[in-house]
Amino acid sequence: MTKDVIALTSKMPDLRTLLAGLYAGGPELGVNTLADGAVIQLCAPDGRPLVSVEAPILIQVPGETARLLGTGPDLPESPVWWTEARASTAVAEGGRLAGSFAGRLATVLGGTVWPPEAASTDVVPLATDVSAVPVPAASAPAVDVLTAKAAVVIQDRPLVTMTSWLSDALRGATADDRALQIVTPPTTRLTLPTRTALHGHPNRWVIQDPDHGFYDGLSGAVLHWKGGTFTPVLDENGTASVAKAFTATPDIRERQLIFTLRTRHPADEDLILGRALDTAWQHLTGTPPAGWSTAEPINLLWSTRQLTDLARNRAPQPTWLIAVGHPGRPAIATVRITRTPAGVEENITLTLGYGKDETPPLDAIEPLAETLATLHGLTSMLTSLRSARRDLTIPPRFEAPPVPVSFTLGSEAVRDIGLAQALRPPLNLSSSRLGPPTEPALHYLLGDGTDPHTWNTLQQLTHHLKGA
C-alpha cells in the first residue's frame, strides 16, 4: 500500500528545496531518479524506494485544488504549485517520511500540506530492518502489487484521480497485457476520467469493505484474489453474486447531462482541434472550458492551439486529454484524438452536473447539434440524462445508467445512409433537419431522459440506420 501526501506551495520548489525536503530521513538515505528525472525517489541504503516524488506542476485552473482535495479552510487557491509524494507503507517510516518531505516544502516555500495531519518537519530515521521487507516487483511508483495478470494499486484517499502516476501504471499494464486494479476503502469515490480509464474488462475498481469483503465498485460483483488477480466469485452455475453493500444510491435529485459526440476533420496544417468542445461548453454554460491536461490535476489554462500542438506532435499516436469547467458549473470532458484514413477524429464525452434546484438545459440540445453539424464536422452525438451526483464523482454504489434524450447524425453520415431512409425512422420518431437543406444533418428526439425504455427506442433506430 502507498500513502499520498501533497505539498501545495505559493513558490516553485527548486532543486535545492527538493533536496532539503528529501533530507527528512537524514543523511543515510539515498536519492534516485526515474523517467528522465521527472520522478525523484528517497531510497533506503540498499536502494529500495521509500518515497517517490513527482516533478512539481503549476496549477493555474481556478477551483482545481478544491475539486480534487475538498474545500478545507487552509487549501490555497490557484495558481499554486502541486508537489505529490507517494510513500511505500511496506516500510513503517514511509508515510512519515512523505509527510516530513511535504511539510518541509510547505514551511520553506509558504503553503500547506494535504492531508493536513500528515505534515511535519521532523527527521524520520529509518529504524525498520529493510532487509526483511520484500523488494517491490514493479518499477512504476504507483503499483503496489505486480503479478503476471494484474498491476494492483492500493489507494486510501477520498477521491481517486487520473494522476500521471495512475496513467503511467495503466499504460504499463496495458502494454504488458495486465489488468489495472485499484483497491480502495468503501468511502472512496472516483473522478470521471478515472472511471473512463477503468472501463471494460479486465480493469477493476476493487472495494475492500471490512464488513463485506472485496467487491467491484462499478458492478457490485463479489471478488476474491485468485491466480494473481481479483476475479468474481462464481456459484455452481457460473453466476457472480452482488455484494450487499452495493445498494442503489438514494435519489438526491441531482442530475448529469452527458454528451457523447464524434467529429471528423480534414488533416490539414490549418486544423485547430478542440473547437467543437469549446463551442459545446460555451453553448451550455456561457463560458469556455477553464483548463485542460493529459492527467489530473488539470494544470493548463484552456487553449485550443496548445492542445492541437500536442496532438500534432504525438501523431500518428492518439492523444487522450481531460478538460474541466469553472467552479460554478461542474463540467468535465474526456477527449480522444486519433488520426485515421478519413482525417482527424475527436471522440468527446462531456458531462455537466446539476443540483436538485437546477434544470438541465434540454432545450439547448438541438441548437447545439445544429451548430456542431454545420461548423465543426459533427459525425454523431448521443445526449443522455442520468440521476447521479452533481459533483460528477462516482461512488461505489449502484447508479442507474443514463437515459437517452436525443441522437444526432451529421450530414456526412446522413449522406452515407441515404436521406430518404434516414428520414423514415421507426416507431413514429420525429426528426429535425439541421443545416443546409441540400446536405442536412438529422436530429432525432427520443425522450426527456426519464424513461429507461428509451434505450429500446434508440436500439431500433440504430438498427434501422445501419440496415440502410
Secondary structure in CASP SS format (residue, H / E / C, confidence):
PFRMAT SS
TARGET T0000
AUTHOR 0000-0000-0000
METHOD secondary structure of the structure
MODEL  1
M C 1.00
T E 1.00
K E 1.00
D E 1.00
V E 1.00
I E 1.00
A E 1.00
L E 1.00
T E 1.00
S C 1.00
K C 1.00
M C 1.00
P C 1.00
D C 1.00
L H 1.00
R H 1.00
T H 1.00
L H 1.00
L H 1.00
A H 1.00
G H 1.00
L H 1.00
Y H 1.00
A H 1.00
G H 1.00
G C 1.00
P C 1.00
E C 1.00
L C 1.00
G E 1.00
V E 1.00
N E 1.00
T E 1.00
L E 1.00
A H 1.00
D H 1.00
G H 1.00
A C 1.00
V E 1.00
I E 1.00
Q E 1.00
L E 1.00
C E 1.00
A C 1.00
P C 1.00
D C 1.00
G C 1.00
R C 1.00
P E 1.00
L E 1.00
V E 1.00
S E 1.00
V E 1.00
E E 1.00
A C 1.00
P C 1.00
I E 1.00
L E 1.00
I E 1.00
Q C 1.00
V C 1.00
P C 1.00
G C 1.00
E H 1.00
T H 1.00
A H 1.00
R H 1.00
L H 1.00
L H 1.00
G C 1.00
T C 1.00
G C 1.00
P C 1.00
D C 1.00
L C 1.00
P C 1.00
E C 1.00
S C 1.00
P C 1.00
V E 1.00
W E 1.00
W E 1.00
T E 1.00
E E 1.00
A E 1.00
R E 1.00
A E 1.00
S E 1.00
T C 1.00
A C 1.00
V C 1.00
A C 1.00
E C 1.00
G H 1.00
G H 1.00
R H 1.00
L H 1.00
A H 1.00
G H 1.00
S H 1.00
F H 1.00
A H 1.00
G H 1.00
R H 1.00
L H 1.00
A H 1.00
T H 1.00
V H 1.00
L H 1.00
G C 1.00
G E 1.00
T E 1.00
V E 1.00
W E 1.00
P C 1.00
P H 1.00
E H 1.00
A H 1.00
A C 1.00
S C 1.00
T C 1.00
D C 1.00
V C 1.00
V C 1.00
P C 1.00
L C 1.00
A C 1.00
T C 1.00
D C 1.00
V H 1.00
S H 1.00
A H 1.00
V C 1.00
P C 1.00
V C 1.00
P C 1.00
A C 1.00
A C 1.00
S C 1.00
A C 1.00
P C 1.00
A C 1.00
V C 1.00
D C 1.00
V E 1.00
L E 1.00
T C 1.00
A C 1.00
K C 1.00
A E 1.00
A E 1.00
V E 1.00
V E 1.00
I E 1.00
Q C 1.00
D C 1.00
R C 1.00
P C 1.00
L E 1.00
V E 1.00
T C 1.00
M C 1.00
T C 1.00
S H 1.00
W H 1.00
L H 1.00
S H 1.00
D H 1.00
A H 1.00
L H 1.00
R H 1.00
G H 1.00
A H 1.00
T H 1.00
A H 1.00
D C 1.00
D C 1.00
R C 1.00
A E 1.00
L E 1.00
Q E 1.00
I E 1.00
V E 1.00
T E 1.00
P C 1.00
P C 1.00
T C 1.00
T C 1.00
R E 1.00
L E 1.00
T C 1.00
L H 1.00
P H 1.00
T H 1.00
R H 1.00
T H 1.00
A H 1.00
L C 1.00
H C 1.00
G C 1.00
H C 1.00
P C 1.00
N C 1.00
R E 1.00
W E 1.00
V E 1.00
I E 1.00
Q E 1.00
D E 1.00
P C 1.00
D C 1.00
H C 1.00
G E 1.00
F E 1.00
Y E 1.00
D E 1.00
G C 1.00
L C 1.00
S C 1.00
G C 1.00
A E 1.00
V E 1.00
L E 1.00
H E 1.00
W E 1.00
K E 1.00
G C 1.00
G C 1.00
T E 1.00
F E 1.00
T E 1.00
P E 1.00
V C 1.00
L E 1.00
D C 1.00
E C 1.00
N C 1.00
G C 1.00
T C 1.00
A E 1.00
S C 1.00
V E 1.00
A C 1.00
K C 1.00
A C 1.00
F C 1.00
T C 1.00
A E 1.00
T C 1.00
P C 1.00
D C 1.00
I C 1.00
R C 1.00
E C 1.00
R E 1.00
Q E 1.00
L E 1.00
I E 1.00
F E 1.00
T E 1.00
L E 1.00
R E 1.00
T E 1.00
R E 1.00
H E 1.00
P C 1.00
A C 1.00
D C 1.00
E C 1.00
D C 1.00
L C 1.00
I C 1.00
L C 1.00
G C 1.00
R H 1.00
A H 1.00
L H 1.00
D H 1.00
T H 1.00
A H 1.00
W H 1.00
Q H 1.00
H H 1.00
L H 1.00
T H 1.00
G C 1.00
T C 1.00
P C 1.00
P C 1.00
A C 1.00
G E 1.00
W E 1.00
S E 1.00
T C 1.00
A C 1.00
E C 1.00
P C 1.00
I C 1.00
N C 1.00
L E 1.00
L E 1.00
W C 1.00
S C 1.00
T H 1.00
R H 1.00
Q H 1.00
L H 1.00
T H 1.00
D H 1.00
L H 1.00
A H 1.00
R H 1.00
N H 1.00
R H 1.00
A C 1.00
P C 1.00
Q C 1.00
P C 1.00
T E 1.00
W E 1.00
L E 1.00
I E 1.00
A E 1.00
V E 1.00
G C 1.00
H C 1.00
P C 1.00
G C 1.00
R C 1.00
P C 1.00
A E 1.00
I E 1.00
A E 1.00
T E 1.00
V E 1.00
R E 1.00
I E 1.00
T E 1.00
R E 1.00
T E 1.00
P C 1.00
A C 1.00
G E 1.00
V E 1.00
E E 1.00
E E 1.00
N E 1.00
I E 1.00
T E 1.00
L E 1.00
T E 1.00
L E 1.00
G E 1.00
Y E 1.00
G C 1.00
K C 1.00
D C 1.00
E C 1.00
T C 1.00
P C 1.00
P C 1.00
L H 1.00
D H 1.00
A H 1.00
I H 1.00
E H 1.00
P H 1.00
L H 1.00
A H 1.00
E H 1.00
T H 1.00
L H 1.00
A H 1.00
T H 1.00
L H 1.00
H C 1.00
G C 1.00
L E 1.00
T E 1.00
S E 1.00
M E 1.00
L E 1.00
T E 1.00
S E 1.00
L E 1.00
R E 1.00
S E 1.00
A C 1.00
R C 1.00
R C 1.00
D C 1.00
L C 1.00
T C 1.00
I E 1.00
P C 1.00
P C 1.00
R C 1.00
F E 1.00
E C 1.00
A C 1.00
P C 1.00
P C 1.00
V E 1.00
P E 1.00
V E 1.00
S E 1.00
F E 1.00
T E 1.00
L E 1.00
G C 1.00
S H 1.00
E H 1.00
A H 1.00
V H 1.00
R H 1.00
D H 1.00
I H 1.00
G C 1.00
L H 1.00
A H 1.00
Q H 1.00
A H 1.00
L C 1.00
R C 1.00
P C 1.00
P C 1.00
L C 1.00
N C 1.00
L C 1.00
S C 1.00
S E 1.00
S E 1.00
R E 1.00
L E 1.00
G C 1.00
P C 1.00
P C 1.00
T C 1.00
E C 1.00
P C 1.00
A E 1.00
L E 1.00
H E 1.00
Y E 1.00
L E 1.00
L C 1.00
G C 1.00
D C 1.00
G C 1.00
T C 1.00
D C 1.00
P C 1.00
H C 1.00
T H 1.00
W H 1.00
N H 1.00
T H 1.00
L H 1.00
Q H 1.00
Q H 1.00
L H 1.00
T H 1.00
H H 1.00
H H 1.00
L H 1.00
K H 1.00
G H 1.00
A C 1.00
END
